[in-house]
Amino acid sequence: MPNRRPITLHYLPHVERHYRILSHLDLGADAANIYRRRARTPEWTGELLEAYRAAPGRLTLQVLPLWADDLEEELELLRPGRVDALADEAGRRLTALFADRLRSERRLLNSSSKQPAPPEWLDTLADCRRHLWSKLDEDCPPLSIIDVPSLACGDWSHGRAIGKPGRIVAVSFDAGRAAFVQVLHEEIHPVSDPVVRARFADLDRDTRAGTEGYRLHQELERMAIEVGEALVKARAPEFDEDYRRWRQRFRI
């Protein structure tokens, strides 16, 4: 019998450490900002923040740990020139600094990977994903969800995702029901994004407010949010209020 819920759950120490480092960097008016204010700002943040802002391929760093199974694989990806988007001089500086930071904090890593307890909404998520992909007449790809506490944002969670070719999504399970909304949103993007990108073929996405590429970012988010709203109403009405409150966070 085929697996009706091809979803696996993980906690990977290197992914948690990666986003904890990024959460020290205040990117300002940038949709990729996951900054978390702390009582003390470490001295290393200034140089790393400067390098991040200077690198044209900086957004690759936002998802890079999801391509690696452990810290050693991530450090390999951070080697100079290993990733095309970060192969220029600014990208090499950024990856070198970030790799040094990961190595210096290696001792803080919880070395054990573990499978988080399944949240109550997994079956609902699986049903929504099958319904979503059925509209494309394509098989729904398997999904791995990585629990990343450092992606917590108050009562909500930031999210990061890649296709590998299966799907990998990182969220904080500490967000509870809001984690369902964020995972669902990340899973809508590969279905809705191509429609938007076809209309903005001359633009590269930029998450910084006020840039030319920010128009594309806003349209990608707007489309995914609207598709998500319809999907929740149709397949997960018990999350309708959660989704409504989540949507109010965005000025789209």
C-alpha positions in Angstrom: 0.0 0.0 0.0 1.5 3.4 -0.9 2.4 5.8 1.9 -0.5 8.2 2.2 1.6 10.6 4.3 5.1 10.7 2.9 6.2 13.1 5.6 9.2 12.6 7.9 10.3 14.7 10.9 13.8 15.6 12.0 16.0 17.7 14.3 19.4 18.3 12.9 21.9 20.1 15.1 23.8 21.9 12.3 20.6 23.4 11.0 19.6 24.7 14.4 23.1 26.2 14.8 23.1 27.8 11.4 19.8 29.7 12.0 20.8 30.6 15.5 23.8 32.4 14.0 21.7 34.2 11.4 19.3 35.2 14.2 22.1 37.4 15.6 22.1 39.5 12.4 19.7 42.4 12.2 19.0 42.7 8.5 16.6 45.6 9.0 13.8 46.0 6.4 14.5 42.6 4.8 11.9 39.8 4.5 14.7 37.4 5.2 15.4 38.9 8.6 15.1 36.4 11.5 16.9 38.7 14.0 16.2 38.0 17.7 17.1 40.7 20.2 19.3 39.6 23.1 20.7 41.2 26.2 24.2 41.2 24.7 25.4 41.5 21.1 28.4 39.2 20.3 31.4 41.0 18.9 31.5 38.9 15.8 28.1 40.0 14.5 29.3 43.3 13.0 31.8 41.8 10.5 29.5 38.9 9.6 26.5 41.3 9.0 28.7 43.5 6.8 29.8 40.5 4.7 26.2 39.3 4.4 24.9 42.6 3.1 27.8 42.9 0.6 27.3 39.5 -1.0 24.9 39.4 -4.0 24.2 35.7 -3.4 23.4 36.2 0.3 20.0 34.6 0.0 21.6 31.2 -0.7 22.9 31.3 2.8 19.3 31.4 4.1 18.7 27.8 2.8 22.2 26.4 2.6 22.1 24.1 5.7 19.0 22.3 4.3 21.2 20.9 1.5 23.5 19.2 4.1 22.9 16.1 6.3 25.3 17.2 9.0 27.8 19.9 10.0 30.7 18.4 7.9 28.6 18.4 4.8 27.6 22.0 5.4 31.2 23.0 6.0 32.0 21.4 2.6 29.3 23.5 1.0 30.9 26.6 2.6 34.3 26.0 1.0 35.4 28.9 -1.3 33.7 28.6 -4.7 31.8 25.4 -3.8 28.4 27.1 -4.4 28.0 29.1 -7.6 25.9 31.9 -6.1 28.5 32.5 -3.4 31.6 32.0 -5.7 32.4 35.7 -6.2 34.8 37.6 -3.9 32.0 38.9 -1.6 30.4 35.4 -1.4 33.8 33.8 -0.6 34.3 36.3 2.3 30.8 35.6 3.6 31.1 31.8 3.4 34.6 31.9 5.1 33.3 34.0 8.0 30.2 31.8 8.4 32.2 28.6 8.3 34.6 30.0 11.0 31.5 30.9 13.1 30.1 27.4 12.8 33.5 25.8 13.7 33.9 28.1 16.7 30.5 27.1 18.0 30.8 23.4 17.2 31.1 22.6 20.9 27.7 24.1 21.5 26.0 21.8 19.1 23.8 19.1 20.6 25.5 16.3 18.7 22.4 14.0 18.7 19.8 14.1 15.9 16.4 13.1 17.0 12.9 12.7 15.5 10.5 15.2 17.0 7.1 14.0 18.3 4.6 14.1 15.4 2.3 17.2 15.7 -1.4 16.6 15.6 -1.8 18.3 12.2 0.4 16.0 10.1 -2.6 14.2 8.5 -4.3 17.5 7.7 -1.0 18.8 6.1 -0.7 15.6 4.0 -4.3 16.0 2.7 -3.7 19.6 1.8 -0.5 18.8 0.0 -2.1 16.0 -2.0 -5.0 18.3 -3.0 -2.5 21.0 -4.0 -0.4 18.9 -6.2 -3.4 17.1 -7.8 -4.2 20.4 -9.5 -0.9 20.0 -11.4 -1.7 16.4 -12.2 1.7 15.5 -10.6 2.7 13.2 -7.8 3.0 14.9 -4.5 6.7 14.9 -3.5 7.9 13.5 -0.2 8.4 16.1 2.5 11.0 16.3 5.3 10.2 18.8 8.1 13.1 19.9 10.2 12.3 21.3 13.7 14.5 24.4 14.2 13.8 26.2 17.5 15.8 29.3 16.4 13.2 30.0 13.7 10.7 30.8 16.4 9.2 34.3 16.1 7.0 35.0 19.1 3.9 32.9 18.7 4.9 32.2 15.0 7.7 30.6 13.1 9.9 31.7 10.2 10.2 29.2 7.5 12.8 28.0 5.0 12.4 25.5 2.2 14.2 23.8 -0.7 13.4 21.1 -3.3 16.0 18.3 -3.3 14.0 16.9 -5.5 11.8 16.0 -2.5 10.8 18.9 -0.3 12.6 20.0 2.8 11.0 22.6 5.1 12.5 24.1 8.3 10.2 25.6 11.0 10.0 25.8 14.7 7.5 23.3 16.2 7.4 25.6 19.3 4.9 27.6 17.3 2.3 24.8 17.6 -0.6 25.2 15.2 1.1 28.2 13.6 3.9 25.8 12.5 1.2 24.0 10.3 0.4 27.4 8.6 4.0 28.1 7.9 4.8 24.7 6.5 1.7 24.8 4.3 2.8 28.3 3.1 6.3 27.0 2.2 4.7 24.0 0.4 2.5 26.3 -1.7 5.4 28.2 -3.2 6.7 25.5 -5.6 3.2 25.3 -7.1 2.3 29.0 -7.2 5.7 30.6 -7.9 6.1 29.5 -11.5 3.0 31.4 -12.5 4.3 34.6 -10.9 7.9 34.3 -12.2 6.6 34.0 -15.7 5.3 37.5 -15.4 8.5 38.9 -13.9 11.1 37.1 -16.1 13.3 40.2 -16.2 13.6 40.5 -12.4 15.7 38.7 -9.8 14.0 38.3 -6.4 15.2 40.6 -3.6 13.9 40.4 -0.1 15.1 43.9 0.8 12.3 46.5 0.9 12.6 49.3 -1.7 14.7 47.3 -4.2 13.5 46.5 -7.7 13.5 42.8 -7.0 11.2 43.3 -4.0 8.2 43.7 -6.3 8.8 40.1 -7.4 9.2 39.0 -3.8 5.9 40.6 -2.8 4.0 39.1 -5.8 5.4 35.6 -5.0 4.2 36.0 -1.4 0.9 37.5 -2.3 0.1 34.6 -4.7 1.1 31.9 -2.2 -0.9 33.6 0.6 -4.0 33.8 -1.5 -3.7 30.2 -2.7 -3.1 29.1 0.9 -6.3 30.9 2.1 -8.4 29.1 -0.4 -6.7 25.8 0.4 -7.3 26.1 4.1 -11.0 27.0 3.6 -11.5 24.0 1.4 -9.4 21.3 3.1 -8.5 22.6 6.7 -11.3 24.9 7.9 -10.3 24.2 11.5 -7.2 26.3 10.8 -9.1 29.2 9.2 -8.7 31.5 12.2 -5.0 30.6 12.6 -4.4 31.4 8.9 -6.3 34.7 9.2 -4.2 35.9 12.1 -1.0 34.7 10.4 -1.9 36.6 7.2 -2.4 39.8 9.2 1.4 39.9 9.8 2.0 40.7 6.2 1.5 44.0 4.5 0.6 42.4 1.2 
